Amino acid sequence: MCRLSGIPIKLDKHRNASLDRIDPSIGYIEGNVQWIHKDINQMKWDINHNIFIKLCHLVSDFRDN
């Protein structure tokens, strides 16, 4: 399951999972990675985890108005 969205992810031939760096300024090291949906990872790109979550809330709150 995607750590950020809850979307089911697969690691088989229909792979939609992507290994994400929680803090992109740090490498792929233990404690700094999480499995997320590939589309979510593409949106997150090089944004810090907390900033990405804040931006998602802003988008969601704005769209609800």
C-alpha positions as CSV (number, residue, x, y, z in Angstrom):
1,M,0.0,0.0,0.0
2,C,1.3,3.5,-0.9
3,R,2.6,5.1,2.3
4,L,1.2,8.5,1.3
5,S,-2.1,7.8,-0.4
6,G,-3.2,4.3,0.6
7,I,-3.5,3.3,-3.0
8,P,-2.7,-0.4,-3.5
9,I,0.7,-0.9,-5.1
10,K,2.2,-3.9,-6.9
11,L,5.7,-5.1,-7.3
12,D,4.9,-7.7,-10.0
13,K,5.0,-7.3,-13.8
14,H,2.2,-4.7,-13.5
15,R,4.4,-2.7,-11.2
16,N,3.1,0.7,-10.0
17,A,5.3,1.0,-7.0
18,S,8.2,3.4,-6.6
19,L,10.9,3.7,-4.0
20,D,10.9,7.2,-2.6
21,R,13.4,9.2,-0.6
22,I,11.5,10.9,2.2
23,D,14.2,13.6,2.3
24,P,15.5,14.0,-1.3
25,S,18.6,15.7,0.0
26,I,19.7,12.4,1.5
27,G,20.3,9.2,-0.4
28,Y,18.5,5.9,-0.6
29,I,19.5,4.8,2.9
30,E,17.6,2.9,5.6
31,G,15.1,5.2,7.4
32,N,14.9,7.6,4.4
33,V,12.9,5.4,2.0
34,Q,9.3,4.5,1.5
35,W,7.2,2.6,-1.1
36,I,4.7,4.9,-2.8
37,H,2.6,4.8,-5.9
38,K,4.7,5.8,-9.0
39,D,2.3,8.6,-9.9
40,I,2.5,10.0,-6.4
41,N,6.3,9.8,-6.6
42,Q,6.3,11.6,-9.9
43,M,4.2,14.5,-8.4
44,K,6.5,14.6,-5.3
45,W,9.7,14.5,-7.4
46,D,12.4,16.4,-5.3
47,I,10.1,17.9,-2.7
48,N,10.7,17.2,0.9
49,H,8.0,14.9,2.4
50,N,6.6,17.5,4.8
51,I,6.4,20.2,2.2
52,F,4.7,17.8,-0.2
53,I,2.0,16.8,2.4
54,K,1.4,20.5,3.2
55,L,1.0,21.3,-0.5
56,C,-1.5,18.4,-0.9
57,H,-3.5,19.8,2.0
58,L,-3.6,23.2,0.4
59,V,-4.8,21.8,-2.9
60,S,-7.4,19.7,-1.2
61,D,-8.7,22.5,1.0
62,F,-8.8,24.9,-1.9
63,R,-10.7,22.5,-4.1
64,D,-13.3,21.9,-1.2
65,N,-14.3,25.6,-1.3
